Amino acid sequence: MRHESWKIRLSLLVEDYRHIPFEWGVNDCITFAARAVDAVTGLGVYEIVRAKYHWNDVRSAAKLIANHGGLSNLISEVLGVPNPPFSAKHGDIVLAHNKFDQPHEDSRLVTVRLEDHLVGPGAAGLIAIPVTASRLSWRVG
């Protein structure tokens, strides 16, 4: 269930992280998405993710993802069964192809769907990605 003021909470999160650069285990696509889920639901997913999964650099992130059978499987462990990519609504989580700003070699990025675009951490702060880059989505709340 979504928090009654989820849109305001999500907007504040985006504003707070707008200029914070990508950093493994601190502000990467998984941690940002977990914070977004918290903003939308108030469930404390970020703390659950940080307690259950451990990574702090590209190597440990790649190992974590491989150990869970891929990035989409890792996300599904937390958010459940994925949905078709273009079914995502404002506040949902979307796995996207990121050819726009890659803070690492992998072109996949876990993002948050806003009204008309996706947003996720990039090298110099949050980046906007077209919805057409969506590959899978997860309903939040």
Salt bridges, closest charged atoms under 4 A:
GLU15 OE1 - ARG18 NE 3.14
GLU77 OE2 - HIS68 ND1 2.66
ASP92 OD1 - ARG2 NH2 2.65
ASP92 OD1 - ARG139 NH1 3.07
ASP106 OD2 - ARG108 NH2 2.55
GLU115 OE2 - HIS90 ND1 2.88
ASP116 OD1 - HIS117 ND1 2.76
